[in-house]
Amino acid sequence: MHAPGRRATPADPALRHGVRRLLVLLCLMPLLIVLAHQATRLPHHMDLPVCYGLVVLAGTIAMLYIAYSRYEDPAEGELRVRPGSKEFFPPLPASPGISFLLAVKDEVDGIEACVRSMAASDCPRVRIIVVDDHSQDGTGEVLRRLRDELGITVIHLDANVGKKHALVRACELADTEIIAFTDSDCVLAPDALRRCVRALVDHPELGAVSGHCRALNTESSLLARVQDVWYEGQFRVAKAAEASFGSVSCVSGPLAVFRRDAIYNYLPAWADDRFMGAPFRFATDRQLTGYVLGQAWRGAALKRRYAGSPFVEQDFAERRWRVGYVRSAKVWTDVPARLRPLLRQQIRWKKSFIRNLFFTGSFMWRRGPGPAALYYGHALWVLAAPVMAFRHLVWAPLHGALFLTFLYFCGVLLKGCVWGLAYKIDHPGDTRWRYRPLMSVFSSVLLAWLLPYSLLTVRRGVWSRGAA
């Protein structure tokens, strides 16, 4: 114990970190025992399902360990792990200017709540710019009223150009040090943007950060509540694990905050992105994040390709930016409350995953073994999911191997329960953790099949939204 009035020694943070790592290991010990027991049987059962199950279990353990033992919120103090002194990242002003951007199309019912939450931010020096991408349902009238009341900037487009092009139009007016984005179905906590900005100011090596998103409409259906718990895990565990290496692979649209010098030169490439010979119209948060993560290796070529663009006239140096996650920056989004909108959303996301795999996947190995293992491990899991679903849900029953199907569901439920218990640890007394196994079953039984369909229809795409 410290004597009264004695200041804490520099060793205290290291001691606390060591204790935290030990506690996380103790919590994961039952899973480690299961993994070790099954691994000893591997030489006698060397088949694909067994190997797949062990890899998924090992990956889950590793991700939970990294997220709970290494993650630090960059808005709540200096990070322990920082880049070496050889890398230079220009500091931001203590109070930087911020352009807060939003593109909207036909969102008359929810747009006012979104814009008012943007305007209620306690972050200083914020300019709000909203682009109405040729709405036909009265959204434009709502935005005109809010413009007069709140003093925001509204751009009304005469023709629909798609979300990325609409946001790039807003970026033409963004001459601030920081550019932030949100989605039209989101509501932000008043301090969310300020916390993200503080993270960028205090840590110049961060080129972008993501906020923490939960579901807004949890009372609308069981499906929405299941997604809410799933969102919590995707941010608190998956993004936290990536953030511990400074390599978050997707700065998510509900609250995405970038340094201007980390993305400005690549906005034309983002807007005009093409894949498999066709324009890729989805907003693809992953792709914009990829330009931050990979500009040290891909940036110069992209700038040469768009050398005539005004966005490239001011040439920013390519840097090995880190990308983080601010758990304390809260934002809520309407999630699909019915099955059909959820399937449409998941198809959009899987198409973005496929497209981004060909970009970010080409250089993520350069960012180090930790980021590479997380990124490629997740990619392999997504790609293998439909194969495993077919093997266990179609092939096994047809060949009388129902016990194999039973084991598959046991593994799925085990993984869901592990994620559910992680939720319970973070939210003591909250009974919603029990929804997480349902999401695991739903993902394995239904959502896994969407990847082949998304690949076959990847050239098709329109910007549509809706959580009804």
C-alpha positions in Angstrom: 0.0 0.0 0.0 1.0 3.6 -0.6 1.6 5.9 2.4 -0.9 8.7 2.7 -0.2 11.5 0.3 2.4 9.4 -1.6 2.3 9.6 -5.4 1.9 6.4 -7.3 5.1 5.1 -8.8 5.6 4.5 -12.5 5.6 0.8 -11.9 1.9 0.9 -10.8 0.4 0.8 -14.4 2.7 -2.1 -15.3 1.6 -3.9 -12.1 -2.1 -3.3 -12.9 -1.6 -4.5 -16.4 0.1 -7.7 -15.2 -2.7 -8.4 -12.7 -5.3 -7.8 -15.5 -3.5 -10.3 -17.8 -3.4 -12.9 -15.0 -7.2 -12.4 -14.3 -8.0 -12.8 -18.0 -6.0 -16.0 -18.2 -7.8 -17.4 -15.2 -11.2 -16.6 -16.7 -10.1 -18.3 -19.9 -8.7 -21.3 -18.2 -11.7 -23.6 -18.7 -11.6 -22.9 -22.5 -7.8 -23.5 -22.5 -8.3 -26.9 -20.8 -11.0 -27.9 -23.4 -8.6 -26.8 -26.2 -5.7 -28.7 -24.8 -7.8 -31.8 -24.3 -9.1 -31.8 -27.8 -5.7 -31.0 -29.3 -4.3 -34.2 -27.7 -6.9 -36.2 -29.7 -6.0 -34.5 -32.9 -3.6 -37.1 -34.3 -6.4 -39.7 -34.0 -9.1 -37.5 -35.5 -7.3 -35.5 -38.2 -10.3 -34.4 -40.3 -11.6 -31.0 -41.4 -14.4 -30.5 -38.9 -12.2 -31.3 -35.9 -9.5 -29.0 -37.2 -12.0 -26.3 -38.0 -13.5 -26.5 -34.5 -10.1 -26.3 -32.8 -9.0 -23.3 -34.9 -12.3 -21.4 -34.1 -11.9 -22.1 -30.4 -8.2 -21.1 -30.4 -9.1 -17.9 -32.3 -11.9 -17.1 -29.9 -9.6 -17.5 -26.9 -6.8 -15.4 -28.5 -9.2 -12.6 -29.4 -10.8 -12.5 -25.9 -7.4 -12.5 -24.3 -6.0 -9.7 -26.4 -9.2 -7.6 -26.1 -9.4 -7.9 -22.3 -5.7 -7.8 -21.4 -4.2 -5.3 -24.0 -6.9 -2.9 -25.0 -6.8 0.7 -23.7 -9.2 3.5 -24.6 -7.2 6.2 -26.3 -9.6 8.9 -25.1 -8.9 8.1 -21.4 -5.2 8.4 -21.2 -1.9 7.8 -23.0 -1.6 4.3 -24.6 1.2 2.1 -23.2 2.2 0.9 -26.7 3.2 3.7 -29.0 5.2 3.8 -32.2 8.9 4.3 -32.0 10.6 7.7 -32.3 11.7 7.0 -35.9 8.2 7.5 -37.1 7.0 11.1 -37.3 3.3 12.0 -37.1 2.5 15.7 -37.2 0.6 16.8 -34.1 -2.9 18.2 -34.3 -3.9 21.5 -32.6 -5.2 21.2 -29.1 -8.6 22.3 -30.4 -8.8 21.3 -34.0 -11.5 22.2 -36.5 -14.0 19.4 -37.2 -16.2 18.8 -40.2 -19.1 16.4 -39.2 -20.5 14.9 -42.4 -23.7 13.0 -43.2 -25.3 11.8 -46.4 -29.0 11.0 -46.4 -31.6 9.7 -48.8 -35.3 9.2 -48.0 -35.0 9.1 -44.2 -37.8 11.5 -43.3 -38.8 9.6 -40.2 -35.3 9.4 -38.5 -33.2 12.2 -39.9 -34.2 14.9 -37.4 -33.1 12.8 -34.4 -29.8 12.1 -36.1 -29.0 15.7 -37.0 -30.1 17.0 -33.6 -27.8 14.5 -31.9 -24.9 15.8 -34.1 -25.8 19.4 -33.2 -25.9 18.5 -29.5 -22.3 17.4 -29.5 -20.2 19.1 -26.7 -17.2 19.2 -29.0 -16.1 22.7 -29.9 -15.4 24.0 -33.4 -17.7 21.6 -35.2 -19.3 22.4 -38.6 -22.1 20.0 -39.6 -22.6 19.4 -43.3 -25.5 17.3 -44.5 -25.9 16.1 -48.1 -29.4 15.3 -49.3 -28.9 12.8 -52.1 -32.0 13.6 -54.0 -34.6 12.4 -51.4 -38.2 12.1 -52.6 -40.0 11.6 -49.3 -39.8 15.0 -47.5 -36.3 14.6 -46.1 -35.3 17.8 -47.9 -38.0 19.9 -46.1 -36.9 18.6 -42.7 -33.3 19.5 -43.4 -34.3 23.0 -44.6 -36.1 23.5 -41.3 -33.1 22.2 -39.3 -30.7 24.3 -41.3 -32.6 27.5 -40.3 -32.9 26.4 -36.7 -29.5 24.9 -36.0 -27.2 26.7 -38.5 -26.0 23.6 -40.2 -24.9 23.4 -43.9 -27.2 21.5 -46.2 -26.4 20.5 -49.8 -29.3 19.4 -51.9 -28.3 17.3 -54.9 -30.5 17.4 -58.1 -29.8 13.8 -58.9 -29.0 10.7 -56.9 -25.2 10.0 -56.9 -24.8 7.4 -54.2 -23.5 7.7 -50.6 -19.8 7.8 -51.4 -20.1 10.5 -54.0 -22.5 12.5 -51.7 -20.0 12.4 -48.9 -17.1 13.4 -51.2 -19.2 16.4 -52.2 -19.4 17.3 -48.5 -15.6 16.8 -48.2 -15.1 19.5 -50.8 -16.2 22.0 -48.1 -14.3 20.2 -45.3 -11.1 22.3 -44.8 -10.7 21.3 -41.1 -8.0 19.1 -39.5 -10.6 16.4 -38.7 -13.3 14.9 -40.8 -16.0 12.8 -39.0 -18.8 10.7 -40.5 -22.0 9.2 -39.1 -25.0 7.4 -40.6 -28.5 8.8 -41.0 -30.1 6.2 -38.7 -27.8 6.9 -35.8 -28.0 8.9 -32.5 -24.8 10.0 -30.8 -24.0 10.6 -27.1 -23.1 14.3 -26.6 -19.5 13.5 -25.7 -18.9 10.8 -28.4 -17.3 13.0 -31.0 -15.3 14.9 -28.4 -13.8 11.7 -27.1 -12.8 10.5 -30.6 -11.2 13.9 -31.3 -9.4 13.8 -28.0 -8.0 10.4 -28.9 -6.6 11.8 -32.2 -5.1 14.9 -30.5 -3.4 12.9 -27.7 -2.1 10.3 -30.1 -0.8 11.8 -33.3 0.0 8.4 -34.7 -3.8 7.6 -35.0 -5.1 8.4 -38.4 -8.6 7.3 -37.6 -10.7 6.0 -34.8 -14.1 4.2 -34.5 -16.7 4.8 -31.9 -18.7 2.1 -30.0 -22.1 1.2 -31.5 -25.1 -0.4 -30.0 -28.7 -0.9 -31.3 -31.1 2.0 -30.8 -34.4 0.1 -31.4 -34.1 -2.8 -29.1 -37.8 -2.7 -28.1 -38.9 -3.3 -31.7 -38.3 -7.1 -31.9 -36.3 -10.1 -30.5 -34.2 -9.9 -33.7 -33.1 -6.3 -32.8 -32.2 -7.3 -29.2 -30.1 -10.2 -30.5 -28.2 -7.9 -32.8 -27.7 -5.4 -30.0 -25.7 -8.0 -27.9 -23.9 -9.0 -31.1 -22.9 -5.4 -31.8 -21.5 -5.1 -28.3 -19.2 -8.1 -28.9 -18.1 -7.0 -32.3 -16.9 -3.6 -30.9 -15.9 -4.5 -27.4 -14.0 -7.6 -28.3 -13.2 -7.7 -32.1 -12.4 -4.0 -32.5 -10.6 -3.8 -29.1 -8.3 -6.7 -30.2 -7.5 -5.0 -33.4 -7.0 -1.7 -31.7 -4.4 -3.1 -29.4 -2.2 -3.4 -32.4 -3.3 -0.1 -33.9 -4.9 -1.9 -36.9 -8.7 -1.7 -36.7 -9.7 -3.0 -40.1 -13.1 -1.2 -40.3 -13.8 2.2 -38.8 -17.6 1.7 -38.7 -20.0 4.2 -40.2 -22.1 5.1 -37.1 -19.1 7.1 -35.9 -16.0 7.3 -38.0 -13.5 10.0 -37.2 -10.4 10.6 -39.4 -7.5 13.0 -39.6 -7.9 15.0 -42.8 -4.3 14.3 -43.9 -4.9 10.6 -43.5 -7.7 10.3 -46.1 -8.1 13.5 -48.1 -5.8 12.4 -51.0 -7.7 9.1 -51.4 -11.3 10.4 -51.5 -11.5 10.3 -55.3 -10.3 6.7 -55.3 -13.0 5.9 -52.7 -15.7 7.5 -54.6 -14.8 5.9 -57.9 -13.9 2.5 -56.6 -14.4 -0.3 -59.0 -14.4 -4.1 -58.5 -14.6 -6.9 -61.0 -15.0 -4.4 -63.8 -18.0 -2.5 -62.3 -18.4 0.5 -60.0 -18.7 -0.6 -56.4 -21.4 1.7 -55.0 -21.5 0.6 -51.4 -20.1 3.1 -48.9 -17.7 0.4 -47.7 -16.3 1.8 -44.4 -13.7 -1.0 -44.7 -12.3 0.4 -47.9 -11.9 4.0 -46.5 -10.2 2.5 -43.5 -8.0 0.4 -45.8 -6.6 3.7 -47.4 -5.5 4.7 -43.9 -4.0 1.4 -43.0 -2.2 0.8 -46.3 -1.3 4.1 -47.8 2.4 3.5 -47.0 2.3 0.8 -49.6 -0.6 1.7 -51.9 -1.0 5.5 -51.4 1.5 6.8 -54.0 0.0 4.7 -56.8 -3.6 5.9 -55.9 -2.5 9.5 -55.9 -0.8 9.1 -59.3 -4.0 7.6 -60.7 -6.1 10.6 -59.6 -3.4 13.3 -60.0 -5.8 15.7 -61.7 -8.2 15.7 -58.7 -8.4 18.7 -56.4 -8.2 16.3 -53.5 -4.6 15.4 -54.6 -3.4 18.9 -55.2 -2.4 19.3 -51.6 -0.1 16.3 -51.3 0.0 14.7 -47.8 2.8 12.3 -47.0 2.0 8.6 -46.9 2.4 7.4 -43.3 2.1 4.2 -41.4 -0.9 5.4 -39.5 -2.4 3.4 -36.7 -6.2 3.0 -36.5 -7.9 2.9 -33.1 -11.2 2.3 -31.3 -12.8 4.5 -28.6 -14.9 2.4 -26.4 -16.2 5.4 -24.4 -17.6 7.1 -27.6 -21.2 5.8 -27.6 -23.5 5.8 -30.6 -26.7 4.0 -31.3 -28.1 2.9 -34.6 -31.4 1.4 -35.8 -30.8 -2.2 -36.7 -33.1 -4.3 -38.9 -36.1 -5.4 -36.9 -37.3 -7.9 -39.5 -35.6 -10.7 -41.3 -35.7 -9.4 -44.9 -34.0 -6.0 -44.2 -31.4 -7.9 -42.1 -30.5 -10.2 -45.0 -30.2 -7.2 -47.3 -27.9 -5.5 -44.8 -25.8 -8.6 -44.4 -25.4 -9.1 -48.1 -24.2 -5.5 -48.4 -21.7 -6.1 -45.7 -20.4 -9.3 -47.2 -20.0 -7.7 -50.5 -17.9 -5.0 -48.9 -15.9 -7.7 -47.1 -15.2 -9.5 -50.4 -14.2 -6.3 -52.1 -11.9 -5.1 -49.2 -10.3 -8.5 -48.9 -8.7 -7.9 -52.3 -7.4 -4.5 -51.2 -6.5 -4.6 -47.5 -5.7 -8.3 -47.7 -2.9 -7.5 -50.1 -0.8 -5.6 -47.5 -2.1 -6.4 -44.0 0.7 -8.9 -43.5 3.1 -5.9 -43.6 1.6 -4.4 -40.5 3.0 -7.2 -38.3 2.1 -10.7 -37.0 -0.7 -9.6 -34.6 -2.7 -7.5 -37.1 -2.1 -10.2 -39.8 -3.3 -13.0 -37.6 -6.5 -11.2 -36.6 -7.3 -10.1 -40.2 -6.5 -13.2 -42.1 -7.9 -15.4 -39.4 -11.2 -13.6 -39.6 -11.1 -13.8 -43.3 -10.5 -17.6 -43.3 -13.4 -18.0 -40.8 -15.8 -16.1 -43.0 -14.7 -18.0 -46.1 -14.9 -21.4 -44.4 -18.3 -20.7 -42.8 -20.5 -21.7 -45.8 -18.4 -24.8 -46.4 -18.8 -25.9 -42.8 -22.5 -25.1 -42.9 -22.9 -27.3 -46.0 -20.8 -30.1 -44.5 -22.8 -30.3 -41.3 -26.3 -29.2 -42.2 -26.6 -30.8 -45.7 -24.0 -33.4 -46.3 -24.0 -35.0 -42.8 -27.8 -35.5 -42.6 -27.9 -36.9 -46.1 -25.2 -39.5 -45.2 -26.8 -40.4 -41.9 -24.1 -38.6 -39.8 -26.6 -36.8 -37.6 -24.2 -37.0 -34.7 -21.8 -34.8 -36.7 -24.6 -32.2 -37.1 -25.2 -32.4 -33.3 -21.6 -31.7 -32.5 -21.6 -28.8 -34.9 -24.5 -27.2 -33.1 -22.8 -27.9 -29.8 -19.7 -26.0 -31.0 -21.8 -23.1 -32.3 -23.6 -22.9 -28.9 -20.3 -23.1 -27.0 -18.9 -20.2 -28.9 -22.1 -18.2 -28.5 -22.1 -18.8 -24.7 -18.5 -17.7 -24.5 -19.3 -14.4 -26.2 -22.4 -14.1 -24.0 -20.4 -14.6 -20.8 -18.0 -11.9 -22.0 -21.0 -9.6 -22.4 -22.1 -10.5 -18.8 -18.7 -9.7 -17.4 -18.9 -6.2 -18.9 -22.5 -5.7 -18.0 -23.1 -7.4 -14.6 -26.8 -7.9 -13.9 -27.8 -7.5 -17.6 -29.7 -10.6 -18.7 -29.4 -9.9 -22.4 -26.2 -11.9 -22.6 -28.4 -15.0 -23.2 -29.3 -13.6 -26.7 -25.7 -14.1 -27.9 -26.0 -17.9 -28.4 -29.1 -17.2 -30.6 -27.0 -15.0 -32.8 -24.3 -17.7 -33.2 -27.0 -20.2 -34.3 -28.6 -17.7 -36.6 -25.3 -16.8 -38.2 -24.2 -20.5 -38.7 -27.6 -21.7 -40.0 -28.6 -18.8 -42.2 -26.1 -16.0 -42.6 -23.2 -18.2 -43.6 -25.0 -19.0 -46.9 -25.1 -15.4 -47.9 -21.4 -15.3 -48.8 -21.6 -17.3 -52.0 -24.7 -15.3 -53.0 -22.9 -12.1 -52.3 -20.0 -13.2 -54.4 -22.2 -14.1 -57.3 -24.0 -10.8 -57.2 -21.1 -8.5 -56.1 -21.5 -6.4 -59.3 -25.0 -5.5 -58.3 -25.7 -2.8 -55.8 -27.7 0.2 -54.9 -27.6 2.5 -51.8 -30.6 1.6 -49.8 -31.2 1.6 -46.0 -33.9 0.7 -43.6 -34.3 -1.1 -40.3 -38.0 -1.7 -40.5 
